[in-house]
Amino acid sequence: MNRAVFALCRLDFPGIQRPNDGKKGNQTMKTNDSALAKYEEKQAAIKKLLKQIEVGIEKSDRGRTEAVHWGHVGSLAHIEGQLQDIKDMLYQTGEYAN
């Protein structure tokens, strides 16, 4: 799980383009600069969320005192499905494939 979660931290995917070098005019450069700033802000927020998810998973494992039952399995399967969907969206695979 560790490698899979933190592999998403890179967030350099083919479908996401960085802004141009500003040669298309001042307004385009300002728009791209603000888009890049917001993009980097969102990247940092996602990385923080991924770290929190990792800690939550580890904490859940350490703190488990009662017997694991199928409800726990179902909860993890739901989380896994959501993460798989995110991964598919980022890599344009699964239902997001072209």
Secondary structure in CASP SS format (residue, H / E / C, confidence):
PFRMAT SS
TARGET T0000
AUTHOR 0000-0000-0000
METHOD secondary structure of the structure
MODEL  1
M C 1.00
N H 1.00
R H 1.00
A H 1.00
V H 1.00
F H 1.00
A H 1.00
L C 1.00
C C 1.00
R C 1.00
L C 1.00
D C 1.00
F C 1.00
P C 1.00
G C 1.00
I C 1.00
Q C 1.00
R C 1.00
P C 1.00
N C 1.00
D C 1.00
G C 1.00
K C 1.00
K C 1.00
G C 1.00
N H 1.00
Q H 1.00
T H 1.00
M H 1.00
K H 1.00
T H 1.00
N H 1.00
D H 1.00
S H 1.00
A H 1.00
L H 1.00
A H 1.00
K H 1.00
Y H 1.00
E H 1.00
E H 1.00
K H 1.00
Q H 1.00
A H 1.00
A H 1.00
I H 1.00
K H 1.00
K H 1.00
L H 1.00
L H 1.00
K H 1.00
Q H 1.00
I H 1.00
E H 1.00
V H 1.00
G H 1.00
I H 1.00
E H 1.00
K H 1.00
S H 1.00
D H 1.00
R H 1.00
G C 1.00
R C 1.00
T C 1.00
E C 1.00
A C 1.00
V C 1.00
H C 1.00
W H 1.00
G H 1.00
H H 1.00
V H 1.00
G H 1.00
S H 1.00
L H 1.00
A H 1.00
H H 1.00
I H 1.00
E H 1.00
G H 1.00
Q H 1.00
L H 1.00
Q H 1.00
D H 1.00
I H 1.00
K H 1.00
D H 1.00
M H 1.00
L H 1.00
Y H 1.00
Q C 1.00
T C 1.00
G H 1.00
E H 1.00
Y H 1.00
A C 1.00
N C 1.00
END
